[in-house]
Structures are given as structure tokens and as C-alpha cells.
Amino acid sequence: MERRAQKIYQRGNNRTNLKIIPGHFATNHSHINYYIDMTTIKIRQNEAKEVAHTIASQYSYSNVIDTIICMDGCEVIGAYLADELTSAGIMSLNTHQTIYVVTPEFNTDGQIIFRDNLQIAVRNKHILLLLASATTGKTIEQSLECLQYYGGNIAGISAIFSAVDEIGGHPIYSIFQQQDLPSYQTYRPVDCPMCKAGQKVDAIVNSYGYSVL
């Protein structure tokens, strides 16, 4: 698969890029014609810091952010983002005036949960939801329902790549959008033209990686 990889650079910043691989891929919610590989962005120190700097620039002094909820393995970016936001003067109402960086847990039914010891970082907190990608918005919808249940207040939603502009009235701030990948398509599995044409699925993918079939 990697032999087919191409790089898409962030507009105005050649230090940040996405690696995209064309093919037929299945996610939990859809079929897509490109796999977006964000491995190095999420685990390489200099790339994670650069992405965090870009995301932080999307927020202003008027924002209050107490907690960053990291989805999709974005913990390294989340830690740098907390530092960038603090350095930029973004206010936190936490007692120690520092931002919590938290990763939720998924139970056996696929529901997002926060254990009792982590709920202090969610309840009545202003939360920035950080994701690697948003294709259909299903994960964001699930996350918003979870945060509402635990009493969190959404202060912002940021993603490295998003094919949707808003979910539930909340705008999604992203570094890469669908116009950066104009041929990127997402389909419901029952409507997938690649399936109808008999094209085999190359891999099962999610925001953590891929498993070749």
C-alpha cells in the first residue's frame, strides 16, 4: 500500500503534510477511496508540535479551555496544544490554571466513558475536542453525546482533517479540508460504487491505522 502513497502539504506551510493512499477502504461507518495516514503527525515530536501550533492559532483570547479531550491517538498533539494555548494566553478556569489533557475509554459496547477519577476533568469544564479526522461526523456526534452526559461544555472542535464543516451546530476547525483532497469520497457501505464494481477492500482502517486484507 505504501508504494501508492502521496503527500498533500498544508497550504502556506510545507512543514505539515498528510500521506494519502488511494484504494478501497472500510471504516466503522463508511467506505472511502483514500486512506489518510497520520502516523508521523501523531507520534513524531516536531510534526506533532507544528500541528499543535497551527490548531492553537485558531483560538483567541475570548476562548476558555479547561480540558483537551484527545481522540484517535492524538495525546502527543494534545500535550503540545495545551502548552501552545497556555503560552498564547488562552484562559483556563481550573484551580491550578492549567489545562487537563485526557483520553476517554471505550467500553465493550463501543460507548465512550470516563472513569470516576477522570470525571473531574470533564464535568462543568470548557472542553476542546481534538480528533485526527472526521469523515462522516459519527465519532464527533458520539463524543458530543458523551460529553453532554458527563456535564462537559464544548469550547471547540479541532481536527487535522475534516470532510465536514460542522456537527450539531458546532463548527469544526481543521488544518486540511475536503478541498485539499478534491477526489476524496466517502460512501455508506450499501451505496459504495467500488463494492458494486466488484473492487475488493484493500484494508480495514480507522484513525489508529490499517489492517490489510
LOKE-896565 format. One line per 4 residues: their letters; for each residue x, y, z of N, C-alpha, C, O. Coordinates in steps of 0.001 Angstrom, whole numbers, always signed. Example, Ala and Ser with C-alpha at 12.3 -4.5 7.8 and 13.67 -1.06 7.14 Angstrom:
<recs>
AS	+13190/-5690/+7800/+12300/-4500/+7800/+13200/-3300/+7800/+14236/-3319/+8465 ~ +12850/-2250/+7080/+13670/-1060/+7140/+12900/+30/+7870/+13409/+1138/+8039;
</recs>
This chain:
<recs>
MERR	+814/-1209/+0/+0/+0/+0/+849/+1262/+0/+538/+2228/-697 ~ +1921/+1250/+782/+2726/+2449/+940/+3336/+2927/-377/+3640/+4111/-520 ~ +3519/+2017/-1346/+4099/+2413/-2630/+3183/+3381/-3383/+3632/+4109/-4268 ~ +1908/+3381/-3027/+943/+4266/-3692/+798/+5601/-2971/+29/+6455/-3414;
AQKI	+1507/+5795/-1890/+1314/+6973/-1043/+1705/+8266/-1753/+2677/+8314/-2508 ~ +930/+9300/-1493/+1215/+10646/-1987/+1189/+11586/-786/+600/+11267/+247 ~ +1831/+12746/-928/+1837/+13733/+150/+1036/+14962/-261/+1160/+15464/-1378 ~ +212/+15432/+673/-544/+16667/+496/-56/+17644/+1565/-143/+17359/+2760;
YQRG	+458/+18798/+1132/+1014/+19756/+2089/-21/+20794/+2505/-891/+21181/+1725 ~ +96/+21230/+3750/-783/+22283/+4244/-536/+23560/+3460/+610/+23919/+3190 ~ -1601/+24238/+3100/-1462/+25484/+2369/-710/+26516/+3213/-1101/+26825/+4339 ~ +364/+27031/+2649/+1148/+28051/+3333/+2105/+27512/+4380/+2741/+28290/+5091;
NNRT	+2220/+26191/+4491/+3114/+25604/+5495/+3595/+24244/+5000/+2883/+23248/+5127 ~ +4794/+24202/+4440/+5300/+22938/+3897/+5912/+22031/+4951/+6497/+20998/+4623 ~ +5777/+22419/+6232/+6277/+21558/+7308/+5237/+20549/+7779/+5557/+19633/+8537 ~ +3987/+20714/+7330/+2910/+19801/+7723/+2308/+19181/+6477/+1916/+19888/+5549;
NLKI	+2236/+17858/+6457/+1655/+17184/+5298/+904/+15931/+5719/+1171/+15340/+6765 ~ -36/+15546/+4879/-758/+14298/+5031/-222/+13293/+4022/+95/+13651/+2887 ~ -124/+12059/+4429/+193/+10986/+3490/-1124/+10304/+3125/-1828/+9800/+4000 ~ -1453/+10288/+1848/-2709/+9686/+1416/-2431/+8515/+485/-1514/+8562/-335;
IPGH	-3230/+7469/+621/-3068/+6254/-176/-4392/+5961/-872/-5394/+5736/-194 ~ -4429/+5957/-2208/-5676/+5665/-2911/-6020/+4184/-2841/-5128/+3339/-2758 ~ -7295/+3872/-2875/-7720/+2471/-2837/-9165/+2367/-2383/-9948/+3306/-2519 ~ -9497/+1214/-1846/-10853/+928/-1361/-10720/+498/+89/-10182/-568/+385;
FATN	-11216/+1339/+993/-11010/+1115/+2412/-12339/+1165/+3159/-13251/+1905/+2790 ~ -12428/+364/+4214/-13650/+287/+5017/-13368/+813/+6422/-12434/+364/+7086 ~ -14186/+1771/+6869/-14136/+2251/+8245/-15332/+1666/+9001/-16092/+868/+8452 ~ -15489/+2066/+10250/-16637/+1595/+11035/-17961/+2091/+10465/-18991/+1435/+10614;
HSHI	-17930/+3263/+9807/-19173/+3898/+9385/-19320/+4042/+7879/-20419/+4314/+7396 ~ -18239/+3867/+7123/-18298/+4191/+5702/-17218/+3460/+4923/-16349/+2801/+5494 ~ -17293/+3593/+3598/-16213/+3181/+2714/-15617/+4447/+2103/-16343/+5382/+1763 ~ -14293/+4470/+1968/-13603/+5651/+1457/-12615/+5243/+372/-12175/+4095/+310;
NYYI	-12275/+6212/-489/-11376/+5897/-1605/-9940/+6345/-1353/-9069/+6162/-2204 ~ -9694/+6933/-180/-8325/+7259/+223/-8162/+6939/+1706/-9040/+7225/+2520 ~ -7026/+6344/+2034/-6658/+6209/+3444/-5704/+7349/+3773/-4693/+7534/+3096 ~ -6025/+8110/+4811/-5200/+9237/+5232/-4333/+8781/+6407/-4830/+8546/+7509;
DMTT	-3053/+8664/+6154/-2117/+8153/+7156/-1521/+9317/+7946/-764/+10121/+7402 ~ -1867/+9403/+9233/-1383/+10483/+10098/-398/+9983/+11147/-176/+10641/+12163 ~ +185/+8832/+10900/+1049/+8206/+11903/+2155/+9141/+12367/+2315/+9366/+13567 ~ +2923/+9688/+11425/+4066/+10519/+11837/+3611/+11824/+12466/+4278/+12335/+13366;
IKIR	+2487/+12376/+12012/+1969/+13604/+12620/+1668/+13386/+14096/+1882/+14280/+14915 ~ +1175/+12209/+14435/+749/+11949/+15814/+1879/+11471/+16717/+1788/+11617/+17936 ~ +2948/+10902/+16147/+3976/+10320/+17021/+5355/+10963/+16883/+6227/+10735/+17722 ~ +5559/+11758/+15842/+6855/+12407/+15653/+6823/+13773/+16318/+5944/+14587/+16034;
QNEA	+7782/+14023/+17204/+7747/+15205/+18073/+7622/+16510/+17302/+6769/+17334/+17630 ~ +8453/+16716/+16286/+8434/+18009/+15613/+7150/+18224/+14812/+6656/+19349/+14730 ~ +6608/+17162/+14223/+5366/+17289/+13459/+4168/+17525/+14389/+3297/+18343/+14093 ~ +4133/+16805/+15508/+3044/+16993/+16475/+3044/+18420/+17015/+1985/+19024/+17185;
KEVA	+4221/+18950/+17281/+4327/+20319/+17800/+3877/+21335/+16758/+3205/+22310/+17093 ~ +4244/+21113/+15489/+3843/+22024/+14417/+2333/+22034/+14234/+1726/+23091/+14060 ~ +1728/+20845/+14275/+270/+20742/+14150/-410/+21439/+15328/-1397/+22151/+15144 ~ +116/+21235/+16533/-456/+21883/+17720/-391/+23398/+17597/-1329/+24095/+17983;
HTIA	+696/+23902/+17070/+847/+25352/+16890/-214/+25890/+15934/-800/+26945/+16178 ~ -458/+25159/+14842/-1467/+25587/+13868/-2863/+25557/+14473/-3646/+26488/+14281 ~ -3179/+24484/+15207/-4503/+24382/+15828/-4702/+25496/+16851/-5776/+26093/+16919 ~ -3678/+25777/+17640/-3793/+26810/+18675/-4096/+28179/+18065/-4776/+28999/+18681;
SQYS	-3594/+28423/+16864/-3802/+29726/+16226/-5261/+29946/+15837/-5651/+31070/+15520 ~ -6072/+28887/+15857/-7487/+29004/+15512/-8338/+29500/+16680/-9533/+29751/+16517 ~ -7725/+29643/+17861/-8458/+30081/+19052/-7918/+31433/+19514/-6764/+31779/+19261 ~ -8775/+32185/+20194/-8426/+33543/+20591/-8555/+33727/+22097/-8952/+32809/+22816;
YSNV	-8213/+34933/+22567/-8273/+35245/+23992/-9675/+35090/+24561/-9844/+34887/+25763 ~ -10677/+35186/+23700/-12053/+35088/+24183/-12452/+33663/+24534/-13478/+33445/+25178 ~ -11645/+32690/+24115/-11938/+31287/+24420/-11460/+30921/+25814/-10414/+31381/+26272 ~ -12245/+30085/+26482/-11836/+29475/+27751/-11732/+27971/+27509/-12693/+27344/+27062;
IDTI	-10586/+27402/+27799/-10378/+25968/+27584/-9781/+25365/+28851/-8670/+25711/+29252 ~ -10525/+24468/+29469/-10074/+23810/+30692/-9480/+22434/+30416/-8562/+21990/+31105 ~ -10020/+21764/+29392/-9651/+20366/+29138/-9576/+20111/+27640/-10418/+20583/+26876 ~ -8569/+19368/+27230/-8478/+18875/+25857/-8769/+17383/+25898/-8057/+16621/+26551;
ICMD	-9820/+16970/+25197/-10151/+15549/+25083/-9521/+15028/+23798/-9867/+15478/+22706 ~ -8604/+14089/+23925/-7846/+13575/+22784/-8458/+12275/+22279/-8510/+11278/+22999 ~ -8916/+12299/+21044/-9407/+11110/+20370/-8358/+10645/+19361/-7433/+11389/+19033 ~ -8503/+9423/+18876/-7734/+8942/+17721/-6225/+8902/+17951/-5462/+9000/+16989;
GCEV	-5779/+8761/+19186/-4339/+8691/+19435/-3624/+10025/+19334/-2444/+10073/+18985 ~ -4332/+11115/+19637/-3763/+12467/+19493/-3162/+13010/+20787/-3068/+14226/+20955 ~ -2757/+12140/+21697/-2285/+12611/+23002/-1024/+13478/+22912/-901/+14462/+23641 ~ -92/+13122/+22028/+1137/+13923/+21913/+792/+15319/+21406/+1282/+16316/+21935;
IGAY	-46/+15386/+20389/-500/+16685/+19886/-1244/+17441/+20982/-1062/+18648/+21142 ~ -2088/+16727/+21739/-2850/+17363/+22800/-1979/+18013/+23852/-2292/+19102/+24333 ~ -883/+17356/+24217/+22/+17918/+25219/+691/+19188/+24692/+782/+20192/+25399 ~ +1155/+19133/+23446/+1739/+20338/+22847/+700/+21431/+22684/+1007/+22611/+22856;
LADE	-525/+21051/+22354/-1590/+22030/+22176/-1893/+22748/+23483/-2094/+23962/+23493 ~ -1926/+22011/+24577/-2145/+22636/+25883/-1064/+23680/+26163/-1351/+24762/+26674 ~ +171/+23345/+25824/+1280/+24273/+26038/+1153/+25503/+25139/+1384/+26630/+25578 ~ +782/+25273/+23872/+627/+26379/+22921/-502/+27325/+23350/-352/+28545/+23290;
LTSA	-1621/+26756/+23777/-2754/+27578/+24203/-2399/+28400/+25446/-2732/+29581/+25539 ~ -1728/+27765/+26380/-1323/+28471/+27601/-362/+29601/+27272/-493/+30703/+27804 ~ +611/+29332/+26393/+1589/+30354/+26005/+930/+31517/+25275/+1392/+32655/+25352 ~ -168/+31214/+24559/-879/+32256/+23814/-1833/+33054/+24698/-2462/+34003/+24230;
GIMS	-1944/+32677/+25972/-2785/+33427/+26901/-4226/+32978/+26959/-5073/+33680/+27512 ~ -4523/+31791/+26383/-5877/+31254/+26478/-6163/+30911/+27939/-5354/+30250/+28590 ~ -7283/+31344/+28443/-7579/+31208/+29865/-8153/+29836/+30210/-8955/+29279/+29461 ~ -7736/+29309/+31338/-8321/+28105/+31928/-8889/+28481/+33285/-8267/+29226/+34041;
LNTH	-10079/+27960/+33592/-10700/+28240/+34883/-10381/+27187/+35925/-10915/+27225/+37033 ~ -9505/+26237/+35575/-9119/+25215/+36545/-8403/+25851/+37732/-7752/+26888/+37600 ~ -8533/+25218/+38883/-7975/+25771/+40119/-6492/+26094/+39985/-6027/+27125/+40471 ~ -5750/+25203/+39321/-4304/+25397/+39188/-3941/+26134/+37911/-2764/+26239/+37567;
QTIY	-4949/+26651/+37201/-4760/+27433/+35977/-3894/+26702/+34954/-2995/+27274/+34337 ~ -4194/+25443/+34805/-3505/+24626/+33807/-4537/+23758/+33114/-5594/+23473/+33677 ~ -4235/+23337/+31901/-5195/+22604/+31074/-5031/+21101/+31290/-3915/+20583/+31277 ~ -6145/+20412/+31486/-6128/+18954/+31556/-6042/+18386/+30131/-6633/+18934/+29201;
VVTP	-5308/+17295/+29975/-5235/+16561/+28703/-5671/+15132/+28993/-4996/+14401/+29717 ~ -6816/+14737/+28416/-7477/+13495/+28819/-7836/+12657/+27594/-8222/+13189/+26554 ~ -7700/+11332/+27737/-8166/+10399/+26715/-9294/+9561/+27295/-9135/+8970/+28363 ~ -10430/+9499/+26609/-11535/+8679/+27120/-11289/+7202/+26873/-10317/+6811/+26227;
EFNT	-12177/+6408/+27394/-12100/+4947/+27257/-13337/+4471/+26499/-14402/+5082/+26587 ~ -13189/+3384/+25761/-14328/+2768/+25083/-14655/+1464/+25796/-13772/+636/+26022 ~ -15938/+1277/+26156/-16312/+24/+26801/-16559/-1057/+25749/-16366/-818/+24557 ~ -16978/-2227/+26180/-17137/-3361/+25273/-18252/-3149/+24247/-18300/-3835/+23226;
DGQI	-19150/-2192/+24523/-20223/-1879/+23582/-19866/-735/+22646/-20697/-281/+21858 ~ -18614/-269/+22737/-18179/+832/+21891/-18584/+2197/+22387/-18419/+3185/+21671 ~ -19113/+2281/+23602/-19510/+3574/+24165/-18301/+4270/+24780/-17418/+3624/+25343 ~ -18274/+5592/+24663/-17201/+6382/+25257/-17524/+6627/+26723/-18620/+7073/+27061;
IFRD	-16570/+6335/+27583/-16796/+6523/+29016/-15599/+7217/+29665/-14483/+7180/+29146 ~ -15856/+7845/+30802/-14813/+8407/+31646/-14954/+7790/+33030/-16022/+7858/+33638 ~ -13894/+7199/+33520/-13913/+6619/+34866/-14090/+7722/+35897/-13864/+8899/+35617 ~ -14500/+7315/+37100/-14808/+8283/+38151/-13653/+9245/+38415/-13876/+10432/+38651;
NLQI	-12415/+8736/+38374/-11265/+9576/+38698/-10974/+10628/+37628/-10269/+11599/+37903 ~ -11511/+10454/+36393/-11278/+11412/+35314/-12440/+12388/+35122/-12317/+13372/+34393 ~ -13555/+12114/+35772/-14729/+12948/+35542/-14553/+14381/+36049/-15264/+15289/+35618 ~ -13602/+14579/+36967/-13327/+15942/+37448/-12764/+16818/+36325/-12828/+18045/+36400;
AVRN	-12213/+16185/+35287/-11651/+16937/+34165/-12686/+17205/+33077/-12386/+17849/+32072 ~ -13912/+16704/+33284/-14965/+16842/+32270/-16153/+17638/+32787/-16621/+18558/+32117 ~ -16639/+17297/+33956/-17872/+17909/+34455/-17694/+19413/+34664/-16786/+19855/+35367 ~ -18579/+20185/+34039/-18583/+21651/+34127/-17308/+22297/+33565/-17009/+23451/+33871;
KHIL	-16572/+21564/+32758/-15359/+22109/+32157/-15622/+22567/+30718/-16506/+22047/+30037 ~ -14836/+23552/+30274/-14858/+24013/+28888/-13888/+23122/+28098/-12684/+23116/+28354 ~ -14432/+22377/+27146/-13676/+21283/+26543/-13388/+21545/+25066/-14270/+21930/+24299 ~ -12143/+21327/+24697/-11742/+21308/+23292/-11629/+19838/+22893/-10843/+19086/+23469;
LLLA	-12418/+19443/+21910/-12401/+18075/+21412/-11414/+18002/+20258/-11568/+18711/+19263 ~ -10399/+17148/+20382/-9323/+17038/+19393/-9371/+15673/+18730/-9324/+14644/+19403 ~ -9465/+15671/+17392/-9530/+14427/+16631/-8502/+14452/+15503/-8062/+15515/+15066 ~ -8129/+13257/+15043/-7268/+13166/+13870/-8070/+13469/+12618/-7650/+14279/+11791;
SATT	-9226/+12823/+12473/-10016/+13027/+11258/-11505/+12908/+11551/-11932/+12251/+12500 ~ -12270/+13568/+10701/-13732/+13480/+10758/-14213/+13300/+9324/-14136/+14221/+8511 ~ -14707/+12112/+9024/-15178/+11844/+7657/-16692/+11969/+7577/-17207/+12764/+6791 ~ -17410/+11194/+8379/-18875/+11285/+8392/-19392/+12125/+9554/-20537/+12576/+9526;
GKTI	-18567/+12343/+10574/-19002/+13074/+11755/-19598/+12201/+12836/-19995/+12705/+13886 ~ -19670/+10885/+12599/-20283/+9982/+13575/-19521/+9977/+14901/-20130/+9992/+15971 ~ -18190/+9958/+14828/-17405/+9946/+16064/-17610/+11228/+16857/-17683/+11200/+18085 ~ -17704/+12351/+16152/-17947/+13626/+16835/-19316/+13621/+17502/-19452/+14046/+18649;
EQSL	-20326/+13143/+16790/-21664/+13062/+17376/-21654/+12207/+18636/-22249/+12573/+19649 ~ -20974/+11067/+18568/-20885/+10177/+19732/-20147/+10871/+20875/-20539/+10749/+22036 ~ -19087/+11594/+20547/-18313/+12298/+21575/-19133/+13408/+22222/-19078/+13592/+23437 ~ -19891/+14145/+21419/-20714/+15227/+21964/-21786/+14687/+22903/-22052/+15275/+23950;
ECLQ	-22401/+13566/+22528/-23395/+12940/+23403/-22755/+12526/+24727/-23330/+12721/+25798 ~ -21554/+11952/+24636/-20847/+11517/+25845/-20515/+12705/+26742/-20753/+12656/+27949 ~ -19970/+13765/+26164/-19573/+14927/+26954/-20783/+15615/+27576/-20705/+16130/+28692 ~ -21888/+15624/+26861/-23122/+16169/+27428/-23569/+15342/+28627/-23991/+15886/+29647;
YYGG	-23474/+14033/+28493/-23872/+13137/+29590/-23033/+13398/+30846/-23551/+13391/+31962 ~ -21732/+13626/+30647/-20848/+13831/+31790/-20789/+15295/+32235/-20043/+15638/+33153 ~ -21568/+16147/+31590/-21664/+17529/+32048/-20599/+18460/+31530/-20353/+19508/+32128 ~ -19953/+18104/+30421/-18945/+18978/+29845/-19555/+20011/+28909/-20644/+19807/+28372;
NIAG	-18849/+21117/+28717/-19282/+22193/+27819/-18293/+22301/+26658/-17092/+22454/+26881 ~ -18784/+22223/+25430/-17906/+22252/+24266/-17416/+23671/+24002/-18213/+24581/+23774 ~ -16091/+23851/+24037/-15484/+25145/+23729/-14954/+25172/+22300/-14707/+26247/+21754 ~ -14776/+23998/+21684/-14279/+23944/+20316/-14051/+22515/+19879/-13864/+21618/+20701;
ISAI	-14070/+22317/+18567/-13761/+21012/+17972/-12687/+21242/+16919/-12867/+22052/+16010 ~ -11574/+20535/+17038/-10484/+20658/+16082/-10083/+19290/+15557/-10081/+18301/+16290 ~ -9742/+19250/+14274/-9314/+18011/+13633/-8173/+18326/+12679/-8071/+19436/+12156 ~ -7325/+17344/+12463/-6273/+17525/+11462/-6904/+17548/+10071/-6590/+18418/+9258;
FSAV	-7798/+16587/+9795/-8544/+16573/+8542/-10020/+16407/+8849/-10404/+15596/+9692 ~ -10844/+17181/+8158/-12286/+17015/+8303/-12970/+17188/+6954/-12699/+18132/+6212 ~ -13860/+16253/+6661/-14668/+16341/+5444/-16002/+17012/+5711/-16801/+17189/+4791 ~ -16257/+17392/+6969/-17493/+18089/+7334/-17128/+19402/+8021/-16083/+19508/+8662;
DEIG	-18005/+20404/+7880/-17718/+21743/+8409/-18271/+21974/+9809/-17715/+22747/+10588 ~ -19373/+21295/+10119/-19966/+21469/+11446/-20805/+20253/+11808/-21312/+19539/+10944 ~ -20932/+20044/+13097/-21759/+18964/+13639/-22545/+19528/+14813/-21974/+20126/+15726 ~ -23859/+19334/+14783/-24700/+19769/+15894/-24586/+21237/+16214/-24717/+21634/+17372;
GHPI	-24341/+22062/+15190/-24207/+23497/+15417/-22822/+23937/+15841/-22586/+25130/+16030 ~ -21896/+22995/+15996/-20526/+23317/+16388/-19624/+23306/+15155/-19546/+22282/+14476 ~ -18938/+24413/+14841/-18008/+24398/+13713/-16810/+23500/+14006/-16385/+23368/+15154 ~ -16277/+22891/+12961/-15095/+22046/+13099/-13915/+22778/+12474/-13903/+23030/+11269;
YSIF	-12931/+23115/+13287/-11727/+23777/+12813/-10716/+22705/+12410/-10331/+21868/+13227 ~ -10294/+22735/+11161/-9371/+21692/+10694/-8230/+22308/+9893/-8360/+23397/+9332 ~ -7121/+21596/+9852/-5956/+22049/+9087/-6130/+21704/+7612/-5809/+22502/+6731 ~ -6641/+20507/+7360/-6915/+20063/+5993/-8420/+19841/+5856/-9067/+19282/+6741;
QQQD	-8962/+20297/+4715/-10387/+20112/+4430/-10546/+19301/+3140/-9570/+18925/+2490 ~ -11799/+19051/+2799/-12061/+18235/+1616/-11504/+18883/+348/-11109/+18170/-575 ~ -11463/+20215/+279/-10928/+20842/-922/-9441/+20591/-1109/-8916/+20752/-2211 ~ -8754/+20195/-28/-7343/+19833/-150/-7180/+18448/-759/-6118/+18114/-1285;
LPSY	-8238/+17641/-685/-8271/+16308/-1290/-9528/+16233/-2161/-10480/+15535/-1812 ~ -9538/+16946/-3289/-10780/+17085/-4063/-11379/+15773/-4555/-12584/+15702/-4801 ~ -10560/+14737/-4702/-11103/+13459/-5178/-11476/+12517/-4041/-11895/+11385/-4280 ~ -11323/+12988/-2796/-11683/+12168/-1640/-13191/+11979/-1586/-13948/+12943/-1696;
QTYR	-13628/+10728/-1415/-15054/+10424/-1353/-15318/+9456/-204/-14510/+8576/+91 ~ -16460/+9643/+427/-16903/+8717/+1467/-18315/+8254/+1130/-19148/+9051/+698 ~ -18584/+6963/+1326/-19870/+6390/+948/-20417/+5543/+2092/-19665/+4974/+2883 ~ -21746/+5474/+2160/-22341/+4454/+3018/-22007/+3102/+2407/-22001/+2969/+1183;
PVDC	-21727/+2090/+3235/-21339/+778/+2674/-22316/+251/+1628/-21896/-349/+638 ~ -23627/+469/+1837/-24611/-67/+882/-24609/+695/-434/-25122/+197/-1436 ~ -24028/+1917/-445/-24011/+2737/-1654/-22639/+2783/-2322/-22463/+3489/-3315 ~ -21679/+2051/-1800/-20300/+2173/-2266/-20164/+1704/-3724/-20416/+533/-4008;
PMCK	-19772/+2590/-4651/-19630/+2183/-6049/-18478/+1207/-6272/-18509/+413/-7212 ~ -17462/+1262/-5410/-16343/+324/-5550/-16799/-1097/-5245/-16397/-2043/-5922 ~ -17645/-1245/-4215/-18215/-2558/-3906/-19082/-3052/-5061/-19015/-4216/-5455 ~ -19897/-2141/-5596/-20797/-2523/-6684/-20027/-2921/-7934/-20503/-3726/-8734;
AGQK	-18816/-2348/-8101/-17995/-2691/-9251/-17148/-3937/-9007/-16385/-4353/-9878 ~ -17283/-4533/-7817/-16544/-5754/-7502/-15107/-5520/-7063/-14311/-6458/-7030 ~ -14762/-4266/-6720/-13408/-3956/-6270/-13239/-4377/-4816/-14003/-3954/-3948 ~ -12249/-5198/-4558/-12042/-5705/-3209/-11576/-4590/-2269/-10923/-3633/-2685;
VDAI	-11932/-4744/-994/-11466/-3808/+29/-9981/-4060/+287/-9570/-5195/+528 ~ -9186/-3001/+234/-7740/-3126/+465/-7411/-3328/+1937/-6529/-4115/+2281 ~ -8123/-2616/+2805/-7792/-2667/+4227/-8959/-2163/+5063/-9774/-1363/+4605 ~ -9020/-2645/+6289/-9909/-2086/+7304/-9134/-968/+7993/-8018/-1192/+8462;
VNSY	-9707/+229/+8062/-8971/+1357/+8581/-9756/+2085/+9669/-10987/+2074/+9688 ~ -9024/+2706/+10554/-9595/+3676/+11475/-8509/+4705/+11771/-7441/+4670/+11159 ~ -8766/+5605/+12689/-7815/+6690/+12926/-6525/+6213/+13594/-5561/+6972/+13691 ~ -6501/+4963/+14054/-5280/+4421/+14644/-4376/+3764/+13624/-3176/+3630/+13865;
GYSV	-4925/+3344/+12477/-4103/+2686/+11478/-4917/+1815/+10547/-6120/+2018/+10384 ~ -4264/+850/+9939/-4946/-19/+8976/-4506/-1453/+9135/-3415/-1745/+9625 ~ -5389/-2345/+8707/-5099/-3786/+8668/-5427/-4273/+7260/-6586/-4295/+6848 ~ -4384/-4662/+6534/-4554/-5088/+5139/-5294/-6418/+5092/-5030/-7317/+5891;
L	-6223/-6533/+4149/-6982/-7775/+3978/-6298/-8662/+2944/-6779/-9757/+2654;
</recs>
